[in-house]
């Protein structure tokens, strides 16, 4: 359990107001883009800041990137990536990034982001959502199913059937 105390006053105030966490579209919170880009390139330095920015904001094949906000402070992000079909006729939609600032972890924010991603996938006309992860239990606890395993990388692929809107 991370008992780390937030360093800045905005984070301390935000922790006290946990019930006010909002999930927004990153492109509607442009002030959050630079901090989110820094998080991603710190965790996954394989891509440049410009490539990450483009992935977060410019992929019309995907639902909007989601950002968890505590007041005006971004505290987490979930981004998508569309891949050409591997074994079907439909493009596959993947969770490409799921990140929550360390002081906010173990508070349900990742769960909120993943649940909202399913809505985004449905609204974008997708029937399935995939993730490549080393923590399959997290997703299984949210109803995801194991799909495959990459032995070389020791990573799991999980899939969620996206519930479709009922039309009357």
N, C-alpha and C positions, 0 to 999 in steps of 0.2 A: 504494500500500500504506500502510495506517495503522499507524505505529509508535508511536503515542501511548501513553504509560505511564499505567496506571491511577493515579488520585489516592488512592483509599482502600485500606487494607490488605486489606479483604475482597476487593476486585477483584484485587489482586496475588496473593493466595493462590488465588483462583478460577482465574486464568490458569494458574497452575502445575498446577492439577488439571483441565485441560481434558477429560481422559478421563472425568471424572465428571459431565459435562453430562447432565442428565435433562430429559425432556420430560414435563410434568405438565398436568393440567387446572387452569385458573386457579381454578375454584370449589373446588378442594381445596387451594389455597395462598392463602387470603384475605389474608395479609399482603403479597402481591405485587400486589394489586389497585390500591392507590393509586399506586405507582410506574408501573405500566403505564398507568393513566389519564393521568398526567402526561406520559408519553412521547407518547401519541397526541394529546393536545390541543396539545402543543408542535409536533408535526409537521403536524397537520391541525386547525387551530384553528376550523374551521367549526362544530363541535358543542360543546356544554357538557360539563363533567365528568360531570354526571348522565346525559346522553344516552349518553356513551361508556360509563360504568359499566353502564347498562342493556343496551347492545349487547353488552358483554363477558359479562354474567352472566345475563341474563333472556330469552334468545331460545330458546324451546323448539323452534322449527322447525329449529334448527341444532345441529351437534355442539358440544361444549364448547370454549370458547376454550382454546388451548394456550399454555403458558408454558415457555420454556427456563430452566432453573435451574442455576446454578453453586453448589452447596451450597445455602445459604438465600437466595442473591441472584438475583432475576429478571434475565435478560439479554436476553430476546427474547420476542416474542408473535406469535401468529397467531390471528386471529378470523375468523369466518364471517358471512355474511349470506344470507338466503334472499330471493329476488326472485320476484314473480309471473311466471308463464311469459310469455315474449315471443313464442316461435314454436312452443311445444309445449304439451302438456297437463300437464306436470309442473313443479312449482316448481324454479327453478334455484338451486343452491347456489354461492356465490361466496366466494373468499378476499377478505375486506373489509379486513384489516389484516395486514401482515407487517412487523415491525420488530425490529431487533437493535441493541442499544447499540453505539455507534461503536467502542469498544475491543474489542468481540467480533466485529466484522465480518471477513469473508474467512477464516473458520475452520470453515465448514460448518454453522453453526447454522441459517441460513435453510433449507438443504437438509434438515436433520433435521426442522424444523418442517413444511415442505411435504410431505415423505414421510409424516409422522405424520398430516397433515391428510387424506390420501387414505384412510388407515385409518379416521379419524373419519367421513369421508363414507360409506364403505362400511357401517360399523356403524350409521349413521343411515339406511340404506336408499337412499342416493343412487347414481345410475348415472353421473353426470358432475359434475365440479367445474370452475368457471370462475374466471378472474382477469382483471382490467382493469389493464394494466401498461404502463410505458414501458421495461421491460427484458425483452422477450420471450425473449432468448437464455438467460437464467437458467432460465426454465421449460422451454424447448425442450431444454436439456441434461438435464432431469429426465424427458423423455419426453412433455411436453405438446405439443399441436398448435395451430397458429394457426387461429383460428376467424373473426375479423373484425378490421377496423381502423377506428378512428374518426379520420377525416382532420382534423376540426376540432380535436380535442384531441391528435392525434398519439399516440394510445394504442392498444394492441393488446388484443384479447380472445383468450385462449387457453383450451383445454378439455382436460381429462384424462378419459378413460374410466376409471371407477373399477372395478378388478378386483373381481369378486364372489367370495364364499366358495364353495368347491366343497363341495357336500353329497353325502354318500355314502349 
